[in-house]
Amino acid sequence: MLKDTLRPLAEDLKKRDIEYNVIGPIALNQHGYRRFTFDIELLLSKEGLEKFHQELVGRGHRPVFEGARKKFRSTDRNVPIKIITAGECPGDGKSNPSAFPILGRVALSLTASARLHLGC
């Protein structure tokens, strides 16, 4: 069910030139680390998030509640879609030692000791 939602979502993002990265359990699964998930998590730029709102909300995707900015559901399969914006700090969003990487600057080698450096 997730693949059936992710494929058209990826096509929609590509058609609209919205850069994105799939993150979370789906990304881990693609690298052989098995994780159960029921949602899709994406990393977008702030501009990409705005473009998502302008061009995709109401066209196959809807906010989970009125006023939601980063949590959506696909309208066909009701799959949750969470968006994280690049450069923001995890948790409460206040400055801390980590931040989600800027798109295009993400590099990760998955080895036993692999780490992704997040700087805020």
N, C-alpha and C positions, 0 to 999 in steps of 0.2 A: 504494500500500500504506500509506503514512503517513497519508493522508487517511482511509482506511478504519479506521485505528486511532485517529486523533485525534478524529474525530467522536464515537464512542461514549465515549471517555475524557472529552471535554468535557461530554457529557451526564451521565455519572456524577458528575463534579465539581459540575456545576450542581445536580443532584438532591440532593446532600449539602451544598449551600451551602459548598463549598470554593472560596474565591477563588483565582484563578490568572491568570497571564499566560503566553502562549506566547512563548518567547525563542529565541535562536540562529538558525540558518539558516532555519528555517521562517518565523519572523517577518520576517527579511530578504527572503525570497522574496515574501512578501505585499506588500512595499513596492517590488518591482521590482528588488531586488538579488539576482541569481541565485547561489545557493550550493547545492552538492550536500550532501545529508545522508542519513543512514540511521537517525537516531534522532529522538525528540521530546524537547525540553527545556522544562521548565516552571519558573516562579518561583512558589513557594508561601510562605505564612507558616509559622512554626514550628508553629502550631496546625493549619494546613492539612495539613502533613506528617504530624502525629500522627493527624489524622482520616483521611488517605489510608491510613495503616497499619491503622487500626482497621476501616475500612469498605470498602476496595477491595483490599487484599492478600488473596489467596485467592479473589477474586471477579472474575477477568479479568486480574489483574496479580500477578506474583510477583517476589520479590527475585532479583537475578542470582546471588547466592550467599547462603548462610546468614549472617544477621546484617547484610546490606546494609541501609542506612537510606535511601539516596537514589538507588539504581540499581535499576531494575525492567525487566521485559519483559512485554509483553502475552502472555497465554496463547494467544490464538487465532492471531496472526501472528508472534509472537516478536520484535516490534519493541522495541528498547531505549528506555527512558524514563528520562531523567535529571532529577532535581529539584534545584533551587538554592533555598535558603531566603532570604527577604527579610531584609535587614539584615546578612547575613554578609559577610565580606571574602573576595574571591577569593584563589585560591592556597592558602596554608597556613592560612588562617583567622585569622591574627594581624592585629592592627590595622595598617592601611596607609592610604594616601590614598583608597582607593575601597571602596565597598560596594554590594551589590545593593540597589536601591531598595525601599522599603516599598510593598506593594501599595496601590493607590488614590492614590498620590502620584506615579505615573509619568507623565511627559509628555515627548514627544519629537517634534520637528518634523524630518522627514527632508529636509534640503536638502544642498547640496554641502558646507556647513560645519557640519552638525548635530552636536551633541554631547549626550550624556546625562550630566549631572553626577552623579557617584557620590561621596558623602562618607562617610567612616568615622570 
